[in-house]
């Protein structure tokens, strides 16, 4: 070992070429001997900078003993004690993400020693990994959500003083490429309506097309939520698939956690009235065989069994194929409602509330191509008005 350099504390070069800085942080109450802590650097300057930081924290009383808390242990504590304000289904998703994606990669690292590069390595490995169910590469949005869970857990660790910064804050994430929105155009809407006529789920598809309700919200819609006198529907829950194998479907709050009340067109309300009548007849026919596991559901199979989002999407795909319409996801009906409503002149705020978007700004941004044409039309109308003032 080389001679220690002068300065606050002591610095010496180790036999492996690295530099060590040492400072006294106090005395052991049992032995009376001084207690020292070390910092390390690849160069003398690095070790000196770390030593200065260490001695400064000792002097001003902010020094904390390094914790033996690992990333695994903190995530286990966080998963069990810090998710009380999220939906149960979301909490299960977070826990699944922690156990399957984050802990295997980072769990053994001491929490206070977790570095931005450790997070980046996790991201890079996720880019190369595949989804368990589909065996397809994880998409950018899924990876962003995984790191989002880690970021949230580290934010709580920072608030508790376990770490001094959130090392997931500046991670380089893969770019999310927004999928092209493909709503049904006017001729396709006519084809679609012809295609669903007489279908067991005709009213569900009509409701989706002209309200923008999500598939889970439609599967979880109940008759008490519909006020035929006022012409309104209260959307406060959705029927969701289980997060754990073998568990039943469950009712939970909508995607953004907030309920909303909408006022659909009379065509939709009339279709729902007819659906209620048809369901009452089916219930009488089924008798004791009627499945009432989830009471008062508006849309069920002929024996009262609840629908599933996957099943609805499969039915939708079959209808498109038979109607000769280009293949699209069920979610395209939601896009069709929003674009049709905008083109019909319905104000953005009403569309935002009806669709359940978190802000009107999101609605405008999501359907920019439609809103841009509306602005151009409004500019043309204003020009006509201005010229009329000068005539």
C-alpha positions as CSV (number, residue, x, y, z in Angstrom):
1,X,0.0,0.0,0.0
2,X,1.1,3.5,-0.7
3,X,1.5,6.4,1.7
4,X,-1.8,8.0,2.7
5,X,-2.5,11.3,1.0
6,X,-3.1,14.4,3.2
7,X,-6.5,16.0,3.7
8,X,-9.7,15.4,5.6
9,X,-9.7,11.8,6.8
10,X,-7.1,9.6,5.1
11,X,-6.7,8.3,1.6
12,X,-4.6,5.4,0.5
13,X,-4.1,3.3,-2.6
14,X,-4.9,-0.4,-2.3
15,X,-2.9,-3.2,-3.8
16,X,-5.6,-3.7,-6.5
17,X,-4.9,-0.1,-7.7
18,X,-8.2,1.4,-6.3
19,X,-8.2,4.2,-3.8
20,X,-9.8,4.1,-0.3
21,X,-10.8,7.1,1.8
22,X,-11.4,6.6,5.5
23,X,-13.1,8.8,8.1
24,X,-14.0,8.4,11.8
25,X,-17.7,8.7,12.4
26,X,-17.6,8.3,16.2
27,X,-16.7,5.8,18.9
28,X,-18.0,2.4,19.8
29,X,-19.8,2.8,23.1
30,X,-18.8,-0.7,24.2
31,X,-15.1,-0.5,23.5
32,X,-14.4,3.2,23.3
33,X,-12.5,2.6,20.1
34,X,-13.1,4.9,17.1
35,X,-15.6,3.7,14.4
36,X,-14.4,4.3,10.8
37,X,-16.1,4.2,7.5
38,X,-14.5,3.8,4.0
39,X,-15.4,5.1,0.5
40,X,-13.7,3.9,-2.7
41,X,-12.8,5.3,-6.1
42,X,-11.0,4.2,-9.2
43,X,-8.7,7.3,-8.9
44,X,-7.4,9.3,-6.0
45,X,-9.6,12.3,-7.1
46,X,-12.7,10.1,-7.0
47,X,-11.9,8.8,-3.5
48,X,-11.1,12.3,-2.3
49,X,-14.5,13.7,-3.6
50,X,-16.4,10.9,-1.8
51,X,-14.4,11.4,1.3
52,X,-15.2,15.1,1.4
53,X,-18.9,14.3,1.0
54,X,-18.6,11.7,3.8
55,X,-16.8,14.0,6.2
56,X,-19.2,16.9,5.5
57,X,-22.3,14.7,6.3
58,X,-20.6,13.6,9.6
59,X,-19.9,17.3,10.4
60,X,-23.4,18.5,9.7
61,X,-25.1,15.5,11.3
62,X,-26.8,14.1,8.2
63,X,-24.6,11.0,8.0
64,X,-26.6,7.7,8.1
65,X,-25.2,4.2,8.5
66,X,-25.5,2.2,5.3
67,X,-28.6,0.0,5.5
68,X,-28.5,-3.8,4.9
69,X,-32.0,-3.5,3.3
70,X,-32.0,-5.1,-0.1
71,X,-34.1,-4.3,-3.1
72,X,-36.0,-7.5,-2.7
73,X,-36.8,-6.9,1.0
74,X,-38.0,-3.3,0.3
75,X,-40.2,-4.4,-2.6
76,X,-41.7,-7.1,-0.5
77,X,-42.5,-4.6,2.2
78,X,-43.7,-2.0,-0.3
79,X,-46.0,-4.6,-2.0
80,X,-47.7,-5.6,1.2
81,X,-47.9,-2.2,3.0
82,X,-47.8,0.7,0.4
83,X,-50.6,-0.2,-2.0
84,X,-53.6,0.5,0.1
85,X,-54.7,3.4,-2.2
86,X,-54.8,1.4,-5.5
87,X,-57.5,-0.9,-6.8
88,X,-57.1,-4.5,-5.6
89,X,-56.7,-5.6,-9.3
90,X,-54.0,-3.0,-9.8
91,X,-52.3,-4.1,-6.5
92,X,-52.2,-7.7,-7.8
93,X,-50.7,-6.6,-11.1
94,X,-48.0,-4.6,-9.2
95,X,-47.2,-7.5,-7.0
96,X,-47.0,-9.8,-10.0
97,X,-44.7,-7.4,-11.8
98,X,-42.5,-7.1,-8.7
99,X,-42.2,-10.9,-8.2
100,X,-41.7,-11.9,-11.8
101,X,-39.9,-9.0,-13.4
102,X,-38.1,-6.8,-10.9
103,X,-36.9,-9.0,-8.0
104,X,-35.3,-11.6,-10.1
105,X,-33.1,-8.9,-11.8
106,X,-32.4,-6.5,-8.9
107,X,-33.5,-8.2,-5.7
108,X,-30.0,-9.1,-4.4
109,X,-28.7,-5.5,-4.6
110,X,-28.6,-3.4,-1.5
111,X,-31.3,-0.7,-1.8
112,X,-28.9,2.2,-1.1
113,X,-26.4,0.8,-3.7
114,X,-28.9,0.5,-6.5
115,X,-27.6,2.6,-9.5
116,X,-29.2,4.0,-12.6
117,X,-27.2,1.6,-14.7
118,X,-28.7,-1.3,-12.8
119,X,-32.2,-0.1,-13.8
120,X,-30.9,0.4,-17.4
121,X,-29.7,-3.2,-17.5
122,X,-33.1,-4.3,-16.4
123,X,-34.7,-2.3,-19.2
124,X,-32.3,-3.7,-21.7
125,X,-33.1,-7.3,-20.6
126,X,-36.8,-6.6,-20.8
127,X,-36.4,-5.4,-24.4
128,X,-35.0,-8.9,-25.2
129,X,-37.5,-10.9,-23.2
130,X,-40.9,-12.2,-24.1
131,X,-44.4,-12.1,-22.6
132,X,-45.3,-15.4,-20.8
133,X,-48.7,-15.8,-22.4
134,X,-48.0,-14.9,-26.0
135,X,-44.3,-15.7,-26.3
136,X,-44.0,-12.4,-28.2
137,X,-41.4,-9.7,-27.3
138,X,-42.6,-7.3,-24.6
139,X,-43.9,-4.1,-26.1
140,X,-42.6,-0.7,-25.1
141,X,-45.7,0.2,-23.1
142,X,-45.4,-2.9,-21.0
143,X,-41.8,-2.2,-20.3
144,X,-42.6,1.4,-19.4
145,X,-45.3,0.0,-17.0
146,X,-42.8,-2.3,-15.3
147,X,-40.3,0.5,-14.7
148,X,-43.2,2.6,-13.6
149,X,-43.8,0.1,-10.8
150,X,-40.2,0.2,-9.8
151,X,-40.2,4.0,-9.9
152,X,-43.2,4.2,-7.6
153,X,-41.6,1.8,-5.1
154,X,-38.4,3.8,-5.1
155,X,-40.3,7.1,-4.6
156,X,-41.8,5.6,-1.4
157,X,-38.3,4.5,-0.4
158,X,-37.0,8.0,-0.9
159,X,-39.8,9.5,1.2
160,X,-38.9,7.1,3.9
161,X,-35.2,8.1,3.8
162,X,-34.0,4.7,2.6
163,X,-32.5,6.2,-0.5
164,X,-31.4,9.8,-1.4
165,X,-32.8,9.7,-5.0
166,X,-34.9,7.7,-7.3
167,X,-32.5,6.1,-9.7
168,X,-35.4,5.0,-12.0
169,X,-36.2,8.7,-12.8
170,X,-33.9,9.1,-15.8
171,X,-33.9,5.6,-17.3
172,X,-33.8,5.4,-21.1
173,X,-37.0,3.6,-22.1
174,X,-37.8,2.2,-25.5
175,X,-39.9,4.5,-27.7
176,X,-43.6,3.8,-27.6
177,X,-45.1,3.7,-31.1
178,X,-48.7,4.6,-31.0
179,X,-50.8,2.3,-33.1
180,X,-52.8,3.8,-35.9
181,X,-56.4,4.5,-34.9
182,X,-58.8,2.8,-37.3
183,X,-62.4,3.7,-36.6
184,X,-65.2,2.5,-38.8
185,X,-66.1,5.0,-41.5
186,X,-69.7,5.7,-42.4
187,X,-70.1,2.9,-45.0
188,X,-68.5,0.4,-42.6
189,X,-70.8,1.5,-39.7
190,X,-73.8,0.7,-42.0
191,X,-72.2,-2.7,-42.8
192,X,-71.6,-3.3,-39.1
193,X,-75.1,-2.5,-38.1
194,X,-76.4,-4.8,-40.8
195,X,-74.0,-7.5,-39.6
196,X,-75.1,-7.4,-35.9
197,X,-78.9,-7.4,-36.7
198,X,-80.5,-10.3,-34.8
199,X,-77.2,-11.2,-33.1
200,X,-77.4,-12.3,-29.4
201,X,-75.1,-9.4,-28.5
202,X,-76.6,-6.8,-30.9
203,X,-77.5,-4.4,-28.1
204,X,-74.1,-4.6,-26.6
205,X,-72.4,-3.7,-29.9
206,X,-74.9,-0.8,-30.4
207,X,-74.1,0.5,-27.0
208,X,-70.4,0.2,-27.6
209,X,-70.6,1.9,-31.0
210,X,-72.7,4.9,-29.8
211,X,-71.3,5.4,-26.3
212,X,-67.6,4.4,-26.5
213,X,-67.9,2.2,-23.4
214,X,-65.1,-0.2,-22.8
215,X,-65.6,-4.0,-23.1
216,X,-65.1,-4.5,-19.4
217,X,-67.6,-1.8,-18.6
218,X,-70.2,-3.4,-20.9
219,X,-69.6,-6.8,-19.4
220,X,-70.1,-5.3,-15.9
221,X,-73.1,-3.0,-16.7
222,X,-76.2,-3.7,-14.6
223,X,-79.8,-2.7,-14.9
224,X,-79.9,-0.6,-11.7
225,X,-77.3,1.6,-13.3
226,X,-79.6,2.5,-16.2
227,X,-82.3,5.2,-15.6
228,X,-84.7,4.9,-18.5
229,X,-86.8,7.9,-17.2
230,X,-83.8,10.3,-17.2
231,X,-82.1,8.6,-20.2
232,X,-78.8,8.0,-18.4
233,X,-76.3,5.3,-17.7
234,X,-74.1,5.3,-14.6
235,X,-70.8,3.6,-15.3
236,X,-69.1,2.7,-12.0
237,X,-67.7,-0.8,-12.5
238,X,-66.3,-3.3,-14.9
239,X,-66.1,-7.1,-15.0
240,X,-62.4,-8.0,-15.0
241,X,-60.6,-11.3,-15.6
242,X,-58.8,-12.8,-12.6
243,X,-55.1,-12.0,-12.1
244,X,-54.4,-15.4,-10.6
245,X,-55.1,-18.7,-12.2
246,X,-58.2,-20.5,-10.9
247,X,-59.8,-17.3,-9.4
248,X,-63.2,-16.1,-10.6
249,X,-64.0,-12.9,-12.6
250,X,-64.5,-9.9,-10.3
251,X,-66.2,-6.5,-10.4
252,X,-64.0,-3.5,-9.9
253,X,-64.0,0.2,-10.7
254,X,-63.5,1.5,-14.2
255,X,-60.0,1.9,-15.8
256,X,-59.2,5.4,-14.4
257,X,-60.8,4.5,-11.0
258,X,-63.6,7.1,-11.5
259,X,-67.3,6.5,-12.3
260,X,-69.2,8.7,-14.7
261,X,-72.8,9.2,-15.9
262,X,-73.6,9.4,-19.6
263,X,-76.7,10.3,-21.6
264,X,-76.8,8.1,-24.7
265,X,-78.8,8.8,-27.8
266,X,-82.5,7.5,-27.6
267,X,-81.6,4.8,-30.1
268,X,-79.3,3.3,-27.5
269,X,-81.8,3.6,-24.7
270,X,-84.5,2.0,-26.8
271,X,-82.2,-0.9,-27.7
272,X,-81.5,-1.4,-24.0
273,X,-85.2,-1.5,-23.2
274,X,-85.6,-4.2,-25.8
275,X,-82.6,-6.1,-24.4
276,X,-84.2,-6.0,-20.9
277,X,-87.4,-7.4,-22.3
278,X,-85.6,-10.2,-24.2
279,X,-83.5,-11.1,-21.1
280,X,-86.6,-11.3,-18.9
281,X,-88.0,-13.9,-21.3
282,X,-84.8,-15.8,-21.4
283,X,-84.7,-15.9,-17.6
284,X,-88.2,-17.4,-17.5
285,X,-87.2,-20.0,-20.1
286,X,-84.1,-20.9,-18.1
287,X,-85.9,-21.1,-14.8
288,X,-83.7,-22.5,-12.0
289,X,-80.9,-23.0,-14.5
290,X,-80.4,-19.3,-14.8
291,X,-76.9,-18.2,-13.6
292,X,-77.2,-15.4,-11.1
293,X,-73.6,-15.3,-9.9
294,X,-73.4,-11.7,-11.0
295,X,-77.0,-10.4,-10.5
296,X,-78.7,-7.9,-12.8
297,X,-76.1,-7.9,-15.6
298,X,-77.4,-6.3,-18.8
299,X,-75.5,-8.6,-21.2
300,X,-75.2,-12.3,-20.6
301,X,-75.4,-15.6,-22.4
302,X,-78.8,-17.2,-22.8
303,X,-78.5,-19.0,-19.4
304,X,-77.4,-15.8,-17.5
305,X,-73.7,-16.7,-17.6
306,X,-71.5,-13.6,-17.6
307,X,-69.7,-12.5,-20.7
308,X,-65.9,-12.1,-20.9
309,X,-64.0,-9.4,-22.6
310,X,-62.1,-12.1,-24.6
311,X,-65.4,-13.7,-25.7
312,X,-66.9,-10.3,-26.8
313,X,-63.8,-9.5,-28.8
314,X,-63.9,-12.9,-30.5
315,X,-67.6,-12.3,-31.4
316,X,-66.7,-8.9,-32.8
317,X,-64.0,-10.3,-35.0
318,X,-66.4,-12.9,-36.4
319,X,-69.0,-10.2,-37.2
320,X,-66.4,-8.1,-39.0
321,X,-65.3,-11.0,-41.1
322,X,-68.8,-12.0,-42.1
323,X,-69.6,-8.3,-42.9
324,X,-66.5,-8.0,-45.1
325,X,-65.0,-5.3,-42.9
326,X,-61.2,-5.0,-42.4
327,X,-60.1,-6.7,-39.2
328,X,-59.9,-4.4,-36.1
329,X,-59.8,-4.8,-32.3
330,X,-63.0,-4.3,-30.4
331,X,-61.5,-1.1,-29.1
332,X,-62.0,0.4,-32.5
333,X,-65.7,0.8,-31.7
334,X,-64.6,3.2,-28.9
335,X,-62.6,5.2,-31.5
336,X,-65.5,5.1,-33.8
337,X,-67.7,6.7,-31.2
338,X,-65.2,9.5,-30.4
339,X,-64.5,10.4,-34.0
340,X,-68.2,10.2,-35.0
341,X,-69.1,12.4,-32.0
342,X,-66.5,15.0,-32.9
343,X,-67.6,15.1,-36.5
344,X,-71.2,15.4,-35.3
345,X,-70.3,18.6,-33.5
346,X,-70.5,17.3,-30.0
347,X,-68.2,19.4,-27.7
348,X,-64.9,17.8,-26.6
349,X,-65.7,18.0,-22.9
350,X,-68.9,16.0,-23.3
351,X,-67.0,13.4,-25.4
352,X,-64.3,13.3,-22.8
353,X,-66.7,12.6,-19.9
354,X,-68.7,10.1,-22.0
355,X,-65.7,8.1,-23.0
356,X,-64.1,8.3,-19.6
357,X,-60.9,10.0,-20.7
358,X,-58.9,11.6,-17.9
359,X,-58.9,15.0,-19.6
360,X,-60.3,16.9,-22.6
361,X,-56.7,17.6,-23.6
362,X,-56.2,13.8,-24.0
363,X,-59.3,13.6,-26.2
364,X,-58.1,16.4,-28.4
365,X,-54.6,14.9,-28.7
366,X,-55.8,11.4,-29.3
367,X,-58.1,12.4,-32.1
368,X,-55.9,15.2,-33.5
369,X,-56.7,14.4,-37.2
370,X,-60.4,14.9,-36.6
371,X,-60.0,18.0,-34.3
372,X,-57.7,19.6,-36.8
373,X,-60.3,19.3,-39.6
374,X,-62.9,20.8,-37.1
375,X,-60.7,23.7,-36.4
376,X,-60.2,24.3,-40.2
377,X,-64.0,24.2,-40.6
378,X,-64.5,26.6,-37.7
379,X,-61.9,29.0,-39.2
380,X,-63.8,28.9,-42.5
381,X,-67.1,29.7,-40.7
382,X,-65.5,32.5,-38.8
383,X,-64.2,33.9,-42.1
384,X,-67.7,34.0,-43.5
385,X,-68.9,35.7,-40.3
386,X,-66.1,38.3,-40.5
387,X,-66.9,39.1,-44.2
388,X,-70.6,39.4,-43.4
389,X,-69.7,42.1,-40.8
390,X,-68.0,44.2,-43.5
391,X,-70.8,43.9,-46.1
